[in-house]
Amino acid sequence: MNRRTFLQTAAATALTTSLPEIAQAAPTNKKTDKTIGIQIGAVSFVDEGVNGALDTLQECANINTLFVTTFTYGRGTAGRQIPGQPFPDHGKREYDTNFYGGSYTKVNPKYYKNTVFQDFRAPDFGDYDVLEAVLPEAKKRGMKTICWMEDVYRKDRPNITKLQEKQFNGENAVTLCFNNPDYRNWLLDLTEDWARSYDVDGIMWGSERQGAFSDMLGASHTPPKPDTVTCFCEFCITRARKSGINPDRARTGFTELLKFVTTARQGHRPTDGYYVQLWRILLRYPELLQWETLWTDSLHDIQAAVYERVHSANPKVEVGWHLWHNNTFNPIYRAELDLQELSKYSDFLKVVMYHNVAGEREVNYLNSVGGTIFGDIPSQQLLDFHARVMDFREANFDKLPSVGFSPDYVYRETKRSREDLAGTKTKLWSGLDLDVPTADGHSKCTPEGTRDAVLAAFRGGADGILLSRKYSEMKLTTLRGAGEALKQLGMM
C-alpha cells in the first residue's frame, strides 16, 4: 500500500468510525411491495456513516432499495455536490475537488483475464469497499441493494485507449466501443464479479449515448461537436461489413451530413429548406440510418450479453437498465427503445422522467435541432410539434426552463411505458429527479413538486420509483416531499 492509499484509507476509516452508528436497526417502517429506491454514492456513507445515512433515508422516504454507485468516473452519480452548486442540508459541506471515480468495490483479478483494462479501482477512499460496508446493515433492515454503474470513463487510465470509440474525425473518444472485445469482456467480467462476489439483489447499467446520425444532427439536450460522433473504429467497420453495410458509402454520407450541419449552424438556409435537404441526403445515403441502427443494435447486444452473464453467474440477481432522458426529447431515440424487445433481457427498467430539469433540457434540445433538421420552424411551433408527437402538454417555450415540466408529464410517461411493457414481466420504475442542478433562474425542485411527481408515477402504473440522480445533492426537505406522497398512498 502506497502512502496516498494509506492516507485515504485512514481518512475513510476515521470518517466512518467517528460518526455515530446505531446498533439496532431503525424503527420498522410500513412495508410495501413497491420499490422505493434512491441512487446513492460511496461518499454519502463515508461522510454520514452507513447507519446514519440509512436512518435518514428510511425516516424521510421509507427507502427500501439502495442503488449504490459501484462504478463510474462521472460526478453525476458519484461524489459530493457538484462544485459551485449550493450544499444540501445534510452531509459534509465541502466540495470533493479531488474526485476521481472508478470502481468503489474491490476488484477480483480472476474475473478479468480477457481484457487489457485492469486498473480501474477508485482511489477516492483507498481500500474502502462500499458494498462490504453497506450490505450487512442494509440486510438487517430488509433493504435491497442494487449495483448501479454508469457508462462514463476517463482518458487517463492505463490501456483505456485500446477500448475507446473512434470519432468521425479520426480521433479517439472518451467513450468505449460496444463492439470492442476488450470493452465487452471487461463489462461482462465486472458484472459477473459483482454477481458472484457480493450478495446483491440486482445490477443496473446506464448508457446515456446514441448513434452518429442523431448525434451529428444534435438531437439531444447535450449535443456533441458534429465531427466527434461515434463510432467508426475497426470493430464497427467489421460488424458493418458482416451486416451488409458499405462503410465507405456510410463515411461519404456522414461527410455530406457534416457539411449540411456545419452550414446550417452558420445560418445558411438551403434553397429547399433544412428539412428537405436532410431528406435529400438520407435518400442518397441510406447508410446513414443503417449506421445509426448498427450502433443501437450493438448497445442492445451487449445489454443482452450482460443479462445472460449475470443470470448464469447468479440467477437471483436481477438485471436492468437506466433509460436516458433523451427518450423524452428525441423521437428517433425513442423509436430505438422498443420496450417489448428490451423486456426480453430486462428484469426491470428505470425510465428517466426527470420533470423538474425537463424544461431546461427540452429547450436545449429544441435549440439544437432547431439549428439543423428543423431550422425552418419557429421555436414555439417546434415545441408544439414535439409535444404532440411525444405526448406531453407543458408550458410555452419561453417559460419552459423556469417552470420545468409538470407532474402530468410523469403520469403520461409512466402510463406510456406501462402500456409499452404490456404482457411482459419487466418491472417499471419511474426515475424522478430530486435537486438535479439547473441554471440560475431555471426551475428548482420543491417538496410539493416532488410529492406530486411521486403520486403521478404510481397513478400511471409504476412498480416503483427511483429518486435520482444522487443522494449527496438532494435536500432532505425535497426527499420528505416524496415521503409525504408515500404517506398519502399508504406506503409509509
N, C-alpha and C positions, 0 to 999 in steps of 0.2 A: 504494500500500500504506500503510495507516494504521499508527500507532505500535504498536498492540496486535498487529496481524497480523505486523508486522516482528519484534517480540519473540518471538512464539510460533513463527514460522518459524525464527528464530535458535536458539531453545531446542531445537526438534525436531532441527535440523541438528547442534547441539552434542552432543545426547544420542546420536544415531546414529553420529556420527563419532568420538566418544570411546570407544565400545565396540569391542573388537577384532573385526575382520571377517576371516574366513578366506578366503584367495584361492582355495583349492581346495575342491571340493565335499566334503562329509562322506563318510566311508567308505561305500561302497555296501552297503546292507542287502539282505536277501533279498527278491527280487521276489515279488509275489503279485498275482493278478488280482482279489482282493477289495479293496474300498475301505476304507482305514484312514484315517478323516477326523477332523478336530478343528476346532472353532469357535474363532476367534482374532480379536481386535480390533487396531486400529492401534496402540494404546498398548503392546502387548507388543513390537512391532517397534521402536517408538521407544525403549522402556526397555531392551530386551535386545539390540538390533541385529538386523537381518534374519538374517544367518548364525548369530548366536548362538542365536536362537530356533529356527531350522530345525535346527541341530545337535541341540539338546535334544529336539525333537520326534521326530527320526529315531532318536536314541540310546535314548530311553525307550520308544517305542512304534511305531517303524517307520512313522510317519505318511507317507502318500503322497498325501493330498488335503487342501488347506487350504480351509476355509470361512471366508473373510475377511469380517468385518463391514464392508460397504461403505456401508450406510445404516441408521441407527436413531437415535432420540432416547432410547432406553431404556438403562438400566445393566445389564440382564440379559445383554446380549451385547456390550456395549462398555464401555470404561473399565476402571480397575483394580478391585481388590477392593471390594465394597460397603462403604462407611464403617461402621465398628463391628464388622465381621467380622474374624477373625484373618487375618493376611497369610499367603500361601502361602510355600513355600521357594524362591522364585525371584522375579525382577523387583524393582521398586523398592518398598521398604517405606514407602510414603507414599500416603495417600488422595488421589485427584484430586477434591477438593471443588469445583473449577471445571469439572467435566464438563458438557458442553453437548449434543453429538451433532449429527447431520445426515449429510451425505454426506462420506465420508472419501476421495473421489476428486474430481478436477476436474470441473467442470460445463461441458459444451459447449453454449453458448446456442442453437445452430442446431437442437437437438433439442426445445426447449421453447417452441415458438411457439403452442401451442394450450392453454395453461394460465396462470392468473394466479399460480400458485405457482412463484416464480422463485428466491427467496433461501433456499437450504437447504444451503449448504456448511457443513460443520462447522468452527467456529473453533478447536477444541481445539489443533490443531498448525499453525495458519497455513495455508500453501500445501502442506503435506505431502500427497502422494497415495500412499495405501497400495498401490495396485496397481502404480504406477510403481516403487515401492521393492521390492516383493516378487516380482513376476512374473519378472524376469530370473534372480534367484537360485533361485527355485523350479524354473524350467525346466531350469537347469543340473543339478539333482538329479533330474530326472524326476518332479517332484511336480506334480499338477494343482492348479489354483486355481479355486475357485467363489465367485462373489459371493453374499454372504449378507445379505439385507435383512429387517428386522423391521417389522411394521405398528404402529409406536409413534411418536407425534408429540408436539409441544408446542403450547401455546396461544398462544405469543408470537411467532410468525413472521408476517411481512407477508402479508396476504391469506389466511391459513390459515382464517379464519372462513368464507370462501366455499366451502370444501371439506368442512366438518365435518358430521357427522351431527346430526340433531335428536332430542333426548331426548323421552320421553313427556311430561315436564313442560314442554316448550316451549323449554328452554334448549339451547344448543349443547353438543355433546360434544367431548372432545378427539380422539376417533376421527374418521376420514374416511369419507365415504359412497361405496360402490362404484358407485352409480348417478349420482353427480355427475360431469358431463362433465369438469370441471376436474381432479378427482382421477383419473378414469380416464385422461385424456390424459397427465397428469403421470406416472403409474405406467408407462404404456406407453412414454413418451418416455425415462424413466430407464433402463428395462431395455434399450431399443434403444441408448441411449448406451453402456452397458457392452458390449453385444454387438458394436458397431461400432468402438468406440474402444480396446478392450483385447483382447489375445489370451488371453481367459479360456476355461475349459473348461465353465463352467456358471453358472447363476443359480438360487438357491433363495430363495423368499419364504415367510415365515411370518406368519400372521394368527391370533392367539390370541383369537378372538372368536366369538360365536354370536348367534342371533336373540333377539328381545324376549321370546318366550314362555319359553324356557329361562332367560333371564337374570332375568325377573321372578320365577320360581319359585326363583331362587338356585341353579340346577343347575350349579355349578362350585365349584372349591376357592377361588376368589377372587370371590365374588358381588358385583355392584354394588348400589347402593341401588335398590329396585324401581321408583321413579319416574324413574330415569335411563336406562332401557333404550332401545335404538335399533333401527330408525331410522324417523322419521316426518316426514322432510323432503319438500319439494315433488317431488323426483325419484322418491322411493319411492312417494309417493301417485300420481303419474302412471303409474308402472310397474304399480302395483296395479290401477288402473282398466283399463289395457290388458289385464291378465291376468284381468279379470272379478271382481276382489275389491272389495268395498264398503268404502272407507276409513272411512266413518262408523260402520258396524257393527263394524269392527275396533277403532276407538277406544272404542266403548261396551263391547266385550268386555274390552279391557285395563283399562278403568275398573273393571269388576266384578272382574277378576282382582286388580287392585291392592288393592281393598277386602278381598278374601279373604286375600291375603298379609299385609297390614298387621295384620288382626285375628288371623291365625294366629300371627304372630311375637309378638303380645302375649299368647299363651297362651289365646285364646278358641276353644274347640273348637266347630265347627258341630254342630248337632243330629245330623246323619247322619254326622259324621266328616269329616276333611280330604280323604281320597281321593274319597269320594262327592261332596262339594261341588265339588271341582275338576272332576269329570266333568259335573256339572250345568251348570257354566259353559261347559265345552267344547261340550256338546251344544247349548246355546242359541246359542253364538257360535263356530261352526266357523272363522270368520275368524281366530281366534287362531292356529290351526295353519297357515292359509293365509299369514298374515303371517310366521310363522317360516320357512316354505318360501320365501317371496318373498326374504327376506334371504339364505338359504342359496344359492338359485339365483343371486342377484346376485354373491355371492362366487365361485361356480364359473364364472360367465360371465366375470368379469374374469380369473380364472386362465387360462381357455381363450384369452382375448384376448392375455394376456402370452405364452403359449406360441406362439401364431401370430405375434405381432410379432417375437419373438426369433428364431424359426426363419426368418422371412422376411429378417431382417437378417443373420443369420449361422447357416446350417444346422448348423454343427458345435458350436454352443453348446447344451448340454443344459439343460433347464428342469425344475424340480421343486419340491416343497412340503414344508415343515415342518408336520407334523400335530400339533396341540395335545394336551397331556397329558389334557385333558378327555375324550378318546377312551377313556381307561381308566375314568373315573368315571361319566359321564352317558350312559345308554342312548339318550337322544334324540339327543345329539350324535353318537354312534357311528352311529346309523341314518342320519344326514345325510351320513356319509362312506362312500359306496359306492365302494370302491376300483376296482371294474371300470369304473365311469363315470369316475372320476378318471384312470384309466390312459390314457384317450383323449387327454389333454393333459398327460401327465406322463412324462418320461423316467426320473424317479426319485422316490421318496417317502422322506422321513425320518419314520418313525413314532416319536413320543416314547414311550420305555419307561423313564423315569427311576425305577428301582426303589428307590433309597435315599429319595428325597423322597416317594415314592408313599404311604407310610404316613401321613405327616403330612397330605398333600393329600387322601387318601381320607377321613380323619376330618373334615377341614374341610368337604368336600363333603357327607358324611352329616349332619353337624351342621346344615348349611344346609338341605338338602331335608327333614331331619327336623323342621324348623320350618314346613314348608309342605305339600307334596303327601303326604309320608309321616309326618305328625305323629302318626298313630295307632300307629306301630310303634316298639318299643324299639330302642335303638341297635345292640345285638348282632344282633338279628333282622334289622334293616335291612342291616347288613353282610353277614349270611349270604345274604340275598336278592340283593344286588348281586354277591356273589362267585359265586353260581350263574348269574346272568344274564350277567355279564361274563366268566366263566370264569377265576377266579383262586382260589387256595387259600392264604390267608395267616393271620397271627396274629389273635387276638381283638381286639375293638375297643379295649379298654383298654391293650393292649400295642402296637398297630399303630404309633403315632407314634414309639415308642422303638426299634423294631426295623426299621421300614421293610418294603418288600416283598422277597421272596427272588428269587434268580436264576431260579427256576422261573417266575415271572411274565414275565421277559424271554423265556424259551423259549416260553411259551404265546402271548404277544403276537406274537412273530416268526412262529411257526407259523401262527397265525390269519391274519395279514396275508399270509403267503406263499400260503396257500390261497385267500384272497380275490383275489389277483392271478393266480391260475392261468390260463394261456393268454395272458397279456399279455407285453409286452416291457419293462414298467416294472421298474426295479431297486428292490429293497427294502433300505433302510439302517436298522438299529436304532439309535435315538438313546438313548445311555446317559449318565446323569448322573455327573459327577466333581466332588465337593465343592461342589455347589449348596448354598447356606446353608439350614440348618434351625434351628428354635427350640432354645434351650438344653434339654438333656435329651432331645432327639429324635435319631433315627438319624443317624450321620455315616458318610461313605464310608470304606472301608478298602481297602488294596491287594488283600486276599483277596476281598472282595465284588466289587470291580471285575473282577478276574481271572475269577471265576465268572460274572459277567454277560456278559462277552465270550464265554466258552465257550458259554454258553446261547444267545446270539444266533446264533452260527454253527451250533450244533446244531439250531436252529429253522429254518434255511434262509436266513439273511440273505445278501445280496450284499455286505454291508459293514457297518461300524459307524461311528457319528458321535459322538465324545466331546464332551460338552456340559456347561455352557452356554458357557463361555469359558475359554480357557487361563489368563487372568490371575487366576482364582480357584481353579485346580486346584493341588494339591500334586504335586510330581514323584514322590513315593512312591506316590501313587494312580495316576498316569499309568504308572508302571512296573508296576503291577498289571495293566494292560491289556497291556503288553509281555510279561509272563510268560505270559499266555494265548496270545498270538500265537506265542511260542516253542513252547509245547506243541502248537500246531496246525501248526507248521512254516511259519509266515508271517513269521518274524523270525529 
